[in-house]
């Protein structure tokens, strides 16, 4: 991941904390670049993501979701017990 600091300086610990923050916020997406823009007392974060041609979709009870977290516990358990086909 490429990191750009604009408008000031930061310690490596501060940079690492912002990287952790965006990684948690955008879990499941691969971040290509992060711009950390210092504006006085405020910090703006701008993320650039890797281009992906395929987005994983999960089928559950005749509807599609792109994130297993959107399913309730019972549906998540049902999905984890299904036999997966190899590609």
C-alpha positions, 0 to 999 in steps of 0.5 A, spaced: 500 500 500 502 506 498 501 512 503 502 519 502 502 524 507 500 531 505 500 538 509 504 536 515 508 530 518 506 524 522 510 519 526 510 512 524 505 510 529 500 515 527 501 512 520 500 505 522 494 507 526 490 510 520 492 504 516 489 499 521 483 504 521 482 504 514 483 496 514 478 495 519 473 500 515 474 497 508 475 489 510 474 485 504 477 490 500 484 491 497 487 498 498 492 500 493 493 507 496 492 511 502 492 519 502 492 522 509 491 529 508 493 534 515 488 540 515 490 543 521 487 539 527 483 535 522 485 529 518 482 527 512 483 520 509 482 518 502 483 511 500 484 508 493 482 501 491 485 495 487 480 494 481 477 487 481 473 484 476 469 479 480 466 480 487 464 474 491 456 473 492 453 468 497 446 465 495 442 464 501 434 462 500 433 465 493 437 472 495 444 474 494 448 478 498 455 480 497 457 480 505 456 474 510 455 479 515 449 481 512 446 474 514 443 472 521 446 467 525 442 461 523 443 463 515 451 464 517 451 457 520 447 454 514 452 457 509 458 454 513 455 447 513 454 447 506 459 442 501 463 447 497 464 445 490 471 446 487 473 450 481 
